[in-house]
């Protein structure tokens, strides 16, 4: 009988890494759908393609009809499915093994893991936890080993992300070498300069939060998103090899993986949680006050969809 340890099914493996065909879904290390012992019910998924519920800051007009429109903030996403367990072999070991694997994967845990779904060639994923598991122990299961489970996942971040993380890198601005005197035809205009600018494409329909890594040597690094005008600026000196990591989703600023440096944010720096890429192309400008040629900015993000 196969190893029934929980590790294979609860590991937070890369989203969609086990998926090979349309209609499959991956929860942590467990693959469900066509080609597996776990078939998705004919009703499919609920809550996957729906807009999430939201809170609004609309304010009613006190002396007239209607309201002033305010901001809207999406609530967590709930994804539901009916999962049929259909063991490949008609023996008790196969039946019990399939049920135990499902039971171990759909546990009551605190950590969010990737839930990925592939439809029509597109794989999207959310970070989620199991919110509900109803596993029927009826006559069909008792006599044939075929069970029906109603499952609901709860994603605190309702956005669905592309499985491929994108990366863009730029150094700090470097001047062009320019013309060499005396002038000799044909003219040599020098090497192409590093501009300190970099683009990031969010191909989805929802804003996405990037992770920014500034590598020294530089002082007072500043990153500005030109479209929104939002700016992140930190009053800190980074030595050669130092890394300042800004996780805008979590709102953390960490030096060399351990020490928090969020308190170094300048007075004109935007809150990290508000620094997001809207759908389309974001244009970032990396401008430290002083720097050497090794200074650089690395941007990592995933396109996001509602």
N, C-alpha and C positions, 0 to 999 in steps of 0.2 A: 504494500500500500504506500502511496506517496507520502512524503513528509508533510505533516499538518501543522508545522510551526507557523506562528502568526507573522513572522518577518516578511515572508514573500508577499503577503497581502496587505500589510499595513505600512510598508515603506513608502515614503513620499518620493516616488520616482518621477523623472521628468514628465510633464504633461503630454499625453498622447503617444508616449514612446512604445506602448504595447499595441496600439491600434493599427490595423492593417487594411480595414475595409469600411465602407459606409455602413452606418447603422450601429457601429460598435461604440461603447463608452467605457472609459477607464476610470475606476475609483481607486486611488492610491496604486497598489500593485495588483489589483484584480481587474481582469478584462471581462466585460459582459457584452452580450449581443451575438450576432451571427458567427458561427464557428466556435462557440464556447458552450459549456453546459448551462449557461444562463441566458435565457431569451427574454427580451423586453416585450411586455404585453402589447397587444394590438392598439391600445390607446396611446402608446408612445410615452413621451415625456411631457409633464406639465410644468409650466413656469420657466422653461428654457428659452423660448423665443419671445416671451412676454416682457413688456416693460415692467420693471419693478414698481411696487408701491412707493409713494414718496410723501415727505412732509413739505409744507409750503409756508412761506412767510408772507403770503398775501394778507393785506390789511383792508378790512371793509371800509367803504366810504361812510362816514358818520351821518352825512346829510344828503346823500344821493345814492343812486343805484350802483351796484357793482362793488369793485374793490380795486386797490392799487396792486399791480402784479409785483410779487416778490421773488426771491430765489426758491428753487425747488431742490430738495435733497433726497436722493433715492434711498429707500430702506433696503435691508438685506433681502436677498433673492432666495426663494424656496423652490427647489426642484424635486418633483415627484416622479416615481416610476413603479410599475408592477413588474417584478422579476420572477420568471418561472425557472425553477431548477430542474433540468432534464439530464440526468446522468447518462453517460454514453453506454455504460455496461449495465446489464440487468443483474447486479449482484449487490449485496448489502454494503461491501467495502466501498464501492464506487458511489453509492447513494449517500452513505454517511460522510465520505470524504468531500463530496460536493457541498453538502449542507454545512459541514464544519468550516470549510473555506469561506463560504458566504457569511456564516455567523461571525467568524473571526474578523473579516473585513469590515462588516457593518457593526462596529462596536461603538460604545458610548465613550468618546475620547474628547480631550480638550483641544488638541492641536488640529488646525486646519490642514487639509491635504488637497492635492489637485484632483478635480473632477473634470474629465475631458470628454467631449462628444464630437463625433465626426458625422457630418451630414453633407451630402453632395460634394464631397471632396474637401470640405472646409472643417478644420478641427479647432474648436474654441474650448477654453477651460476656465474654471472658477476655483477659488480657494474655498473649501467647504468643510463642514462636519456633518456627521449623521445626526439628523434631528429625530427620526422616527424609524422603527423597523417592526413590522407586524408580519410574523411568519406563521402561516396556518399549519397546524398539526392535525389535518383532517384525514378522512379515509383514503383519499388519493395518495397522500404522502405515506400513510401507514402501509398501504398494500403495494404501491408502485414506486415509491420514492420520488414522486413528482410533487414539488411543493410550490406554493404561491406566496410571494413576499411583497408587501407594500412598503416602499422605502421613500423617505423624504430626506433630502440634503438641505442644509442651511448655510448659505454663503453670506458672511457679514459684509463683504465687498460685492455688490451685485453686478459689477462689470465682468464681462466675459473676455478673456484675453487670447490673443494669438499664441500658439505654442512656441513659436520661434522668437527668441529674444534678439533684438537688434542692438548693434553697438556702433558708435561713432566716436572718433578720436581727433583731437586737434591740439597743436602746441600753442604756446603764447605767440602773439604777433612778432614776426621777424621782418626787418626791412629788406628790400631787394638790394643786391649788390650794386646795381646801376651800371652806367657806361664806364668803360675804361679809357683813360686818356694816355696818349693821343688817340683820336678816333681813327679806326681802320675799317674800311669797307670790306665785307658786310659787317654792319654794326652788331655787337654782342650786347644784349640788354641785361645780362645777368640772370641768375637763377630765380625761379618763381618763389615768392616769399610765402611764409606761413602767415595766414591772415588772422588766426585766432577765432575764426568763425566756423560754425558747423551746422548742418541741417539735420532734422529728425522728422521722419514721416510717420504720422499716426494714421494708419489706413482704415481705422474703425469709425464708429459713430459716437463714441464716448471719450471724455478726456482721460488721459493716462498719466500716471505719476512716474517720472524717471528716477534713476539712481545716478548721481553725479560723483565721480571720483577725481579729485584734484591731486596731482602728483608734483612734489617739489623738485627743484628749489624755487620758491616764490614767496612773496609776502602779500597779505591782504587780497586773496583771490576773489574775483567778482565774476559771476555768470549772469548775463542778462538775456531774457527772451524778448526779442525785438518786437514781435507782434503784440504781446500783451503789456510789455513794459515791466513785467515782474523781474525782480533782481534778487539774487542771493549774494551776499557779501560778508566775508568773515575776516575779522581783524586778528590775524594769526600769521606767524612765520613758519613756513614749511622748509625743512632741510632736504637735501638730496635724498630721494627715496621715501620721504614721508608721504603718507596717503591720507587725505581728508575725504571721508565718504559721507555724502549727504543722501539719505533715503527719504525722499519727499513724501512717500506714502506713509511711512511710519513716523515721520517728523523727527528723525534722529540725525545727529552730526557726530561722527566718530573719527578719532585720530588713530591711525595704525591698528584699527580693529578692536580697540579696548576702551580708550579714554573718550568720554563725551566732551564735545567742544561746541555744543549748541549755544553756550553763553558767549561765544566769541562773535555772534552775529551782530553786524553793525546796525545802527539806528535806522538806516534807510533800507535795510534788508527785508524782503517780504517773508511772511510766515512760510515755512517749508511746505506745509500741507496745501498751500494755495498755488504752489509752483507746479503746474500741470500742463501737458501738451494737449491743446484742443484738437479735434479732428482736422487733418490737413498737415501742412508742413510748418514745423517750428524752426526758427532761426536763432541760434544761440551765439553769443559773443563772450569769449573768455578773455578777461582783462585784469590780470594781477597788477598791483602797483609796481613791483620790481620782480624780476625773474631772470633765470638763466635758460640756456637752450634746452635743458632737460625737462622744464615744466610742461605739463600737459593736462588736458581735460578729457576724461573718458565718460561717455554717456551711454547708459543701458536702459532700454525700455521695451515694452510690448504694446502693439496696437490693441485698442480696447473697443468693445462693442457693448451696447445695451442689449 
